[in-house]
């Protein structure tokens, strides 16, 4: 199956990963600042405080008006002139507009008309400004979207004012105080409260106090501008940190991806994976894992190449022998010579058959072990079953099979495939039996013992031993040290397959000689070292 090439992602500071990191950080900061500006509890608290202060002033003024501006307990309306004089005196010290409505809704007093300076109003102008800066310009764009701007109603003052023009005044004439926030046409905020003027629980009129809350908006604007300035600084820091984070993540990932693509392309050279192993994070772990995977891949490629060369070499030998035998068959007339040639051809054909079978097994062994499900395997039971099977198949001249199991190793398990481990033990037993003597006195001793958290299996034979120079080579593919009469019946793959299976189970296998070099029956020993299943230790 052909894998389509992946589209190249952006490289450099604006790669896809960089944009995502930047977006996540900026959006999170924007949501936080936007929430602060949108909810704005500070403004609500200022408006509430101003409203409560007006209500307190209004209650005091309304109480005074109810007592001083009415004719007595039986009064049903306010005395206008005393009410106007008292209202003027009460509002002179404060910058608050007061309006008094009678109980029939007529406006009877307005401090804007009662004060001496009512005809001339002074408005403090803002200081000269060169124009709004960037922060002010951005705030002016955002301000209409904020909730306080959207929900305030428009303040309209009619030439002939009536109580019904103001909902809070209507509510006050009904006996309940009320408050409302409005905004004038020029954008000036306006807070108004209305309090019923009563005497002996009889409503005589309604007092409306109103004040321009320009200072509240100015304070809110200053606060929001400060928040936006802090946001700008935080945004700059966030962008710089995002680029730094992207550089420490995206760039190493890009380098690792490019190296992996070069490994995939191959082209006859080994690619060095960038080394980030000194980083104590996931990038370092990824670099180490890719390096290990690449080394294993190159080792596997080298092993496949060597295996292919060995297979070609091993197959050529019997084929060359068969070709020579068939050519000699065609030239000779001697029946005995033809018989010998036929025997040679038969031996080589059997050798070819065995070679092809074992080559097939060795080539698919890795795939089969990858698919095998690992499970706990009781090594003592596996060895006991194998020894019993071999004893049932015993032939004349076979050595005696002896199994010894140390008490501390009984019942211990390793994690792996019982079929594969059984094949290892069969290969080693077959090898030991084939090298042991045929006089009936030889023995093959299998021993199982525990050493710390490892299980050791030793298989000893009474054969001639292994040449010292061959101790490190006997596990190579197709290598064999056998008498001539046994060469055709063994492919030299048995021990190589055993080592491959043992290493796949995180174990080791080695060979050594039991006796001195000048001994007639020196004897060989194979030692398997397998880890005990940690789950077995916990169960115990």
C-alpha positions as CSV (number, residue, x, y, z in Angstrom):
1,X,0.0,0.0,0.0
2,X,1.4,3.4,-1.0
3,X,1.1,6.1,1.7
4,X,0.3,9.5,0.1
5,X,2.8,12.2,1.0
6,X,1.6,14.5,3.7
7,X,1.2,18.2,3.0
8,X,4.0,20.3,4.4
9,X,3.0,22.3,7.4
10,X,4.2,25.9,7.8
11,X,7.7,26.3,9.2
12,X,9.2,29.2,11.1
13,X,7.5,31.4,13.7
14,X,4.1,31.2,12.1
15,X,3.7,27.4,11.8
16,X,0.4,25.8,12.5
17,X,1.4,24.8,16.0
18,X,2.7,28.3,16.7
19,X,-0.7,29.8,15.6
20,X,-2.6,27.4,17.8
21,X,-0.5,28.2,20.9
22,X,-0.8,31.9,20.2
23,X,-4.6,31.6,19.7
24,X,-5.1,29.7,22.9
25,X,-3.1,32.1,25.0
26,X,-4.5,35.3,23.4
27,X,-8.1,34.1,23.5
28,X,-7.8,33.1,27.1
29,X,-6.5,36.5,28.0
30,X,-9.1,38.2,25.9
31,X,-11.9,36.3,27.5
32,X,-10.6,37.3,31.0
33,X,-10.4,41.0,30.1
34,X,-13.6,41.0,28.2
35,X,-15.4,39.5,31.2
36,X,-14.0,42.1,33.5
37,X,-15.1,44.9,31.2
38,X,-18.5,43.3,30.4
39,X,-19.5,42.5,34.0
40,X,-18.1,45.7,35.6
41,X,-19.1,45.2,39.2
42,X,-17.2,48.4,40.1
43,X,-19.6,50.7,38.2
44,X,-22.6,48.9,39.6
45,X,-21.3,49.5,43.1
46,X,-20.6,53.2,42.5
47,X,-24.1,53.7,41.1
48,X,-25.6,51.8,44.0
49,X,-23.7,54.0,46.5
50,X,-24.7,57.2,44.8
51,X,-28.4,56.1,44.7
52,X,-28.4,55.1,48.3
53,X,-26.9,58.5,49.3
54,X,-29.6,60.3,47.3
55,X,-32.3,58.2,48.9
56,X,-31.0,59.0,52.4
57,X,-30.9,62.8,51.5
58,X,-34.4,62.5,50.0
59,X,-35.9,60.8,53.0
60,X,-34.5,63.6,55.3
61,X,-35.8,66.3,53.0
62,X,-39.1,64.7,52.5
63,X,-39.6,64.3,56.3
64,X,-38.7,68.0,56.8
65,X,-41.1,69.1,54.0
66,X,-43.9,66.9,55.4
67,X,-43.6,68.6,58.8
68,X,-42.9,72.2,57.8
69,X,-44.8,72.7,54.5
70,X,-48.2,71.5,55.5
71,X,-50.9,73.3,57.4
72,X,-51.7,70.6,60.0
73,X,-52.8,67.0,60.6
74,X,-55.8,67.4,58.4
75,X,-53.8,68.8,55.4
76,X,-54.2,67.1,52.1
77,X,-51.7,69.2,50.1
78,X,-48.4,71.1,50.5
79,X,-48.1,74.7,51.3
80,X,-46.3,75.8,48.2
81,X,-44.4,78.9,49.4
82,X,-43.0,77.4,52.6
83,X,-42.1,74.3,50.6
84,X,-40.2,76.3,48.0
85,X,-38.3,78.2,50.7
86,X,-37.4,75.1,52.7
87,X,-36.4,73.2,49.5
88,X,-34.1,76.0,48.5
89,X,-32.4,76.1,51.9
90,X,-32.0,72.3,52.0
91,X,-30.4,72.0,48.5
92,X,-28.0,75.1,48.7
93,X,-25.1,73.1,50.2
94,X,-25.3,70.2,47.8
95,X,-25.0,70.0,44.0
96,X,-28.3,68.2,43.6
97,X,-31.4,69.2,41.7
98,X,-34.7,68.8,43.6
99,X,-38.2,68.9,42.3
100,X,-41.4,68.8,44.3
101,X,-44.7,67.6,42.9
102,X,-48.0,68.0,44.6
103,X,-50.3,65.1,45.2
104,X,-52.1,65.8,42.0
105,X,-48.9,65.6,39.9
106,X,-48.2,69.3,39.4
107,X,-44.6,70.6,39.6
108,X,-44.6,73.1,42.5
109,X,-40.9,73.6,43.0
110,X,-37.7,73.2,41.1
111,X,-34.3,74.2,42.5
112,X,-33.0,75.0,39.1
113,X,-35.6,77.9,39.1
114,X,-35.3,78.8,42.7
115,X,-31.5,79.4,43.0
116,X,-30.0,82.8,42.3
117,X,-27.6,81.4,39.8
118,X,-30.2,79.3,37.9
119,X,-29.9,81.5,34.8
120,X,-26.1,81.1,34.6
121,X,-24.8,77.6,34.7
122,X,-21.1,76.8,35.0
123,X,-19.7,73.7,33.3
124,X,-16.1,72.7,33.8
125,X,-14.5,72.0,30.5
126,X,-11.9,69.2,30.1
127,X,-8.3,70.3,29.7
128,X,-6.9,70.6,26.1
129,X,-6.1,67.3,24.6
130,X,-4.1,66.4,21.5
131,X,-6.7,63.7,20.7
132,X,-7.4,60.2,21.8
133,X,-4.6,57.8,22.0
134,X,-4.6,54.2,20.8
135,X,-6.1,52.9,24.1
136,X,-8.8,55.6,24.2
137,X,-9.6,54.9,20.5
138,X,-10.0,51.2,21.2
139,X,-12.1,51.9,24.2
140,X,-14.4,54.2,22.2
141,X,-15.0,51.3,19.8
142,X,-15.8,48.8,22.5
143,X,-17.8,51.0,24.8
144,X,-21.1,50.9,22.9
145,X,-21.0,47.1,23.2
146,X,-20.8,47.2,27.0
147,X,-24.0,46.4,29.0
148,X,-24.2,49.7,31.0
149,X,-24.3,51.6,27.8
150,X,-27.0,49.4,26.3
151,X,-29.5,49.3,29.1
152,X,-29.7,53.0,30.2
153,X,-32.8,54.8,29.0
154,X,-32.8,58.3,27.5
155,X,-33.5,61.3,29.8
156,X,-36.0,63.8,28.4
157,X,-37.1,66.9,30.2
158,X,-40.5,68.3,29.1
159,X,-41.2,72.1,29.2
160,X,-44.3,71.5,31.3
161,X,-43.3,68.8,33.7
162,X,-45.8,66.5,35.3
163,X,-45.3,63.7,37.7
164,X,-46.6,61.2,35.2
165,X,-43.5,62.1,33.0
166,X,-41.3,60.3,35.5
167,X,-42.1,56.8,36.6
168,X,-40.2,57.2,39.9
169,X,-42.4,60.3,40.7
170,X,-45.6,58.4,39.9
171,X,-44.4,55.5,42.2
172,X,-43.6,58.0,45.0
173,X,-47.1,59.5,44.8
174,X,-48.4,56.0,45.2
175,X,-46.4,55.8,48.4
176,X,-43.2,53.9,47.5
177,X,-39.7,55.3,46.9
178,X,-38.0,54.6,43.6
179,X,-34.8,55.2,41.7
180,X,-33.8,55.1,38.0
181,X,-30.6,55.7,35.9
182,X,-30.9,57.5,32.6
183,X,-28.6,59.2,30.1
184,X,-29.0,62.5,28.4
185,X,-28.8,63.1,24.7
186,X,-25.1,64.2,25.0
187,X,-24.3,61.0,26.9
188,X,-24.3,62.4,30.4
189,X,-25.5,59.8,33.0
190,X,-28.3,60.9,35.2
191,X,-29.4,59.3,38.5
192,X,-32.9,60.2,39.9
193,X,-34.7,59.1,43.1
194,X,-38.2,59.9,44.2
195,X,-39.5,59.8,47.8
196,X,-43.1,60.3,48.9
197,X,-43.6,63.5,51.1
198,X,-46.0,62.3,53.9
199,X,-47.5,63.6,57.1
200,X,-49.3,61.2,59.4
201,X,-48.9,58.5,56.7
202,X,-50.8,60.7,54.2
203,X,-49.0,61.4,50.9
204,X,-48.9,65.1,50.3
205,X,-46.5,65.1,47.3
206,X,-43.4,63.6,45.7
207,X,-39.8,64.8,46.1
208,X,-37.5,64.0,43.1
209,X,-33.8,64.4,43.6
210,X,-31.5,64.0,40.5
211,X,-27.8,64.4,39.9
212,X,-25.5,64.2,37.0
213,X,-23.2,61.2,37.5
214,X,-20.5,62.3,35.0
215,X,-17.8,61.6,37.6
216,X,-18.9,57.9,37.8
217,X,-18.5,57.5,34.1
218,X,-15.2,59.3,34.2
219,X,-14.0,57.0,37.0
220,X,-15.2,53.9,35.1
221,X,-13.5,55.1,31.9
222,X,-10.2,55.7,33.8
223,X,-10.5,52.2,35.3
224,X,-11.2,50.6,32.0
225,X,-8.4,52.4,30.3
226,X,-6.1,51.2,33.0
227,X,-7.4,47.6,32.5
228,X,-6.8,48.0,28.7
229,X,-3.3,49.3,29.3
230,X,-2.5,46.3,31.5
231,X,-4.1,44.1,28.9
232,X,-1.9,45.5,26.2
233,X,1.2,44.8,28.3
234,X,-0.1,41.3,29.2
235,X,-0.9,40.7,25.5
236,X,2.6,41.6,24.5
237,X,4.1,39.3,27.1
238,X,1.7,36.5,26.1
239,X,2.7,36.8,22.5
240,X,6.4,36.7,23.3
241,X,5.9,33.7,25.6
242,X,3.8,32.0,23.0
243,X,6.6,32.4,20.4
244,X,9.1,31.1,23.0
245,X,6.9,28.1,23.8
246,X,6.3,27.4,20.1
247,X,10.1,27.6,19.5
248,X,10.8,25.1,22.3
249,X,8.0,22.7,21.1
250,X,7.3,23.3,17.4
251,X,10.9,23.6,16.2
252,X,12.2,20.4,17.8
253,X,9.1,18.6,16.6
254,X,9.7,19.8,13.0
255,X,13.3,18.7,13.2
256,X,12.3,15.3,14.5
257,X,9.6,15.0,11.7
258,X,12.1,16.0,9.0
259,X,14.6,13.4,10.3
260,X,11.8,10.7,10.3
261,X,10.9,11.6,6.7
262,X,14.6,11.3,5.8
263,X,14.7,7.9,7.5
264,X,11.6,6.9,5.5
265,X,13.2,8.0,2.3
266,X,16.3,5.8,2.9
267,X,18.6,6.2,0.0
268,X,21.5,4.3,1.4
269,X,22.6,6.5,4.2
270,X,22.0,6.5,7.9
271,X,20.1,9.5,9.2
272,X,21.1,11.0,12.6
273,X,18.0,11.7,14.8
274,X,18.3,15.1,16.5
275,X,19.3,14.5,20.1
276,X,17.0,16.3,22.7
277,X,17.6,13.7,25.4
278,X,18.9,16.3,27.8
279,X,15.5,18.0,27.9
280,X,13.6,16.7,30.9
281,X,10.2,16.7,29.1
282,X,8.1,14.9,26.5
283,X,10.2,16.2,23.6
284,X,13.3,14.6,25.1
285,X,11.4,11.4,25.6
286,X,10.2,11.5,22.0
287,X,13.7,12.1,20.8
288,X,15.1,9.2,22.8
289,X,12.3,6.9,21.6
290,X,12.8,7.9,17.9
291,X,16.5,7.4,18.2
292,X,16.0,3.9,19.7
293,X,13.4,3.1,17.1
294,X,15.7,4.2,14.3
295,X,18.6,2.2,15.7
296,X,16.4,-0.8,16.0
297,X,15.2,-0.3,12.4
298,X,18.7,0.0,11.0
299,X,19.7,-3.1,13.0
300,X,16.7,-4.9,11.6
301,X,17.7,-3.8,8.1
302,X,21.2,-5.0,8.6
303,X,20.0,-8.3,10.0
304,X,17.7,-8.8,7.0
305,X,20.5,-8.0,4.6
306,X,22.8,-10.4,6.4
307,X,20.1,-13.0,6.6
308,X,19.4,-12.7,2.9
309,X,23.1,-13.1,2.1
310,X,23.4,-16.1,4.5
311,X,20.3,-17.7,2.9
312,X,21.7,-17.3,-0.6
313,X,25.0,-18.8,0.5
314,X,23.4,-21.7,2.4
315,X,21.1,-22.5,-0.5
316,X,23.9,-22.4,-3.1
317,X,25.9,-25.1,-1.4
318,X,23.3,-28.0,-1.7
319,X,22.2,-26.7,-5.1
320,X,25.8,-26.7,-6.3
321,X,26.2,-30.2,-4.9
322,X,23.0,-31.4,-6.7
323,X,24.1,-29.8,-10.0
324,X,27.5,-31.5,-9.8
325,X,25.9,-34.8,-8.9
326,X,23.4,-34.6,-11.8
327,X,26.2,-33.7,-14.2
328,X,28.3,-36.7,-13.0
329,X,25.2,-38.9,-13.2
330,X,24.8,-38.1,-16.9
331,X,28.5,-39.0,-17.6
332,X,29.0,-42.2,-15.5
333,X,27.9,-45.7,-16.5
334,X,28.9,-47.3,-13.2
335,X,25.7,-48.4,-11.2
336,X,27.5,-48.1,-7.9
337,X,28.6,-44.6,-8.7
338,X,25.1,-43.7,-9.7
339,X,23.8,-45.1,-6.4
340,X,26.3,-42.9,-4.5
341,X,25.3,-39.9,-6.6
342,X,21.6,-40.6,-5.9
343,X,22.3,-40.8,-2.2
344,X,24.1,-37.4,-2.3
345,X,21.2,-35.9,-4.2
346,X,18.8,-37.2,-1.7
347,X,20.8,-35.9,1.3
348,X,21.1,-32.5,-0.4
349,X,17.3,-32.4,-1.2
350,X,16.5,-33.2,2.5
351,X,18.9,-30.5,3.5
352,X,17.3,-28.0,1.1
353,X,13.8,-29.0,2.5
354,X,15.0,-28.4,6.1
355,X,16.7,-25.2,5.2
356,X,13.6,-23.8,3.5
357,X,11.4,-24.8,6.4
358,X,13.6,-23.3,9.0
359,X,14.2,-20.2,6.9
360,X,10.5,-19.7,6.6
361,X,10.1,-20.1,10.4
362,X,12.8,-17.7,11.1
363,X,11.5,-15.0,8.7
364,X,8.0,-15.0,10.2
365,X,9.1,-15.4,13.8
366,X,9.2,-11.7,14.6
367,X,5.7,-11.1,13.2
368,X,4.3,-14.1,15.1
369,X,5.9,-13.0,18.4
370,X,4.4,-9.5,17.9
371,X,0.9,-11.0,17.5
372,X,1.3,-13.5,20.4
373,X,-0.5,-12.5,23.5
374,X,1.9,-12.5,26.5
375,X,0.6,-14.3,29.6
376,X,2.1,-15.8,32.7
377,X,3.9,-19.1,32.0
378,X,4.9,-21.5,34.8
379,X,8.4,-22.6,33.7
380,X,8.6,-25.6,36.0
381,X,5.4,-27.1,34.5
382,X,6.5,-26.3,31.0
383,X,9.9,-28.1,31.5
384,X,8.2,-31.1,33.3
385,X,5.8,-31.5,30.4
386,X,8.6,-31.3,27.8
387,X,10.8,-33.8,29.6
388,X,7.9,-36.3,30.0
389,X,7.2,-36.0,26.2
390,X,10.8,-36.6,25.3
391,X,10.9,-39.7,27.6
392,X,7.8,-41.0,25.8
393,X,9.7,-40.5,22.5
394,X,12.9,-42.0,23.8
395,X,15.0,-44.0,21.2
396,X,17.9,-46.4,21.5
397,X,21.1,-44.6,22.3
398,X,19.5,-41.5,23.7
399,X,21.0,-40.0,26.8
400,X,19.0,-40.1,30.0
401,X,17.0,-37.0,30.7
402,X,17.2,-35.6,34.2
403,X,15.1,-32.6,35.5
404,X,15.9,-30.8,38.8
405,X,13.8,-27.9,40.1
406,X,15.0,-25.9,43.1
407,X,12.3,-25.4,45.8
408,X,12.5,-21.6,45.5
409,X,11.7,-21.8,41.8
410,X,8.6,-24.0,42.0
411,X,5.5,-22.3,40.7
412,X,7.3,-19.1,39.5
413,X,6.1,-17.6,36.3
414,X,7.6,-15.6,33.4
415,X,5.5,-13.4,31.1
416,X,5.6,-14.6,27.5
417,X,4.3,-17.1,25.0
418,X,4.4,-20.7,26.2
419,X,4.6,-21.9,22.5
420,X,7.7,-19.8,21.8
421,X,9.4,-20.7,25.1
422,X,8.6,-24.3,24.5
423,X,10.3,-24.1,21.1
424,X,13.4,-22.7,22.8
425,X,13.6,-25.6,25.2
426,X,13.0,-28.1,22.4
427,X,15.8,-26.7,20.3
428,X,18.2,-26.8,23.2
429,X,17.1,-30.3,24.1
430,X,17.4,-31.5,20.5
431,X,20.9,-30.0,20.3
432,X,22.0,-31.6,23.6
433,X,20.7,-35.0,22.6
434,X,22.3,-34.9,19.2
435,X,25.8,-34.1,20.8
436,X,25.6,-36.6,23.7
437,X,27.1,-40.0,23.5
438,X,25.2,-43.1,22.2
439,X,26.6,-45.6,24.7
440,X,23.7,-45.3,27.0
441,X,25.7,-43.7,29.9
442,X,25.3,-40.1,28.8
443,X,22.9,-37.7,30.5
444,X,21.2,-34.4,29.6
445,X,20.5,-32.5,32.9
446,X,18.0,-29.7,32.9
447,X,18.0,-27.5,36.1
448,X,15.7,-24.7,37.1
449,X,16.6,-22.3,40.0
450,X,15.9,-18.7,41.1
451,X,18.5,-15.9,41.4
452,X,17.0,-12.7,42.8
453,X,14.2,-11.7,40.4
454,X,15.4,-13.9,37.6
455,X,14.9,-17.6,36.7
456,X,17.9,-19.5,35.5
457,X,17.5,-22.6,33.3
458,X,20.6,-24.7,32.6
459,X,20.9,-27.5,30.1
460,X,24.0,-29.7,30.4
461,X,25.1,-32.5,28.0
462,X,27.9,-35.0,28.0
463,X,29.1,-34.2,24.4
464,X,32.5,-33.1,23.2
465,X,31.8,-29.5,24.2
466,X,32.1,-26.3,22.1
467,X,35.4,-25.1,20.6
468,X,36.5,-22.0,22.6
469,X,36.6,-19.9,19.4
470,X,33.0,-20.9,18.6
471,X,31.4,-20.0,22.0
472,X,30.3,-16.5,20.7
473,X,29.4,-17.7,17.2
474,X,27.1,-20.7,17.8
475,X,24.1,-18.4,18.0
476,X,24.8,-17.0,14.6
477,X,22.4,-18.0,11.8
478,X,23.5,-21.1,9.8
479,X,26.6,-21.6,12.0
480,X,27.2,-25.2,13.0
481,X,29.9,-27.3,14.6
482,X,28.9,-30.9,13.8
483,X,30.4,-34.1,12.6
484,X,30.1,-34.6,8.8
485,X,27.4,-37.2,9.1
486,X,25.1,-34.7,10.9
487,X,25.7,-31.7,8.7
488,X,22.9,-32.4,6.3
489,X,20.3,-32.9,9.0
490,X,20.8,-29.6,10.8
491,X,20.4,-26.1,9.2
492,X,22.3,-24.1,11.9
493,X,19.2,-22.0,12.6
494,X,18.0,-23.7,15.8
495,X,20.2,-21.8,18.3
496,X,19.8,-18.5,16.4
497,X,16.0,-18.9,16.6
498,X,16.3,-19.7,20.4
499,X,18.3,-16.6,21.0
500,X,15.8,-14.5,19.0
501,X,12.9,-15.8,21.1
502,X,14.7,-15.4,24.4
503,X,15.7,-11.8,23.7
504,X,12.1,-11.0,22.7
505,X,11.1,-12.2,26.2
506,X,13.7,-9.7,27.8
507,X,16.0,-12.6,28.6
508,X,19.5,-13.7,27.7
509,X,21.1,-17.0,26.6
510,X,24.7,-18.0,26.6
511,X,26.9,-21.1,26.2
512,X,29.9,-22.4,28.1
513,X,31.9,-25.6,28.5
514,X,31.7,-27.7,31.7
515,X,35.0,-29.5,31.6
516,X,38.7,-28.8,30.6
517,X,39.6,-28.5,27.0
518,X,41.6,-31.8,26.9
519,X,38.7,-33.9,28.3
520,X,37.1,-36.5,26.0
521,X,33.6,-35.6,27.0
522,X,34.0,-32.0,27.9
523,X,30.2,-31.3,27.9
524,X,28.4,-28.1,27.0
525,X,26.1,-25.9,29.1
526,X,23.5,-23.5,27.9
527,X,22.1,-21.0,30.4
528,X,18.9,-19.1,30.0
529,X,18.2,-16.1,32.1
530,X,14.5,-15.0,32.2
531,X,12.8,-12.3,34.3
532,X,10.2,-13.4,36.9
533,X,6.7,-12.0,36.1
534,X,6.2,-9.0,38.5
535,X,2.5,-9.9,38.7
536,X,3.5,-13.3,40.0
537,X,5.5,-11.6,42.8
538,X,2.4,-9.5,43.7
539,X,0.1,-12.4,43.8
540,X,2.4,-14.2,46.2
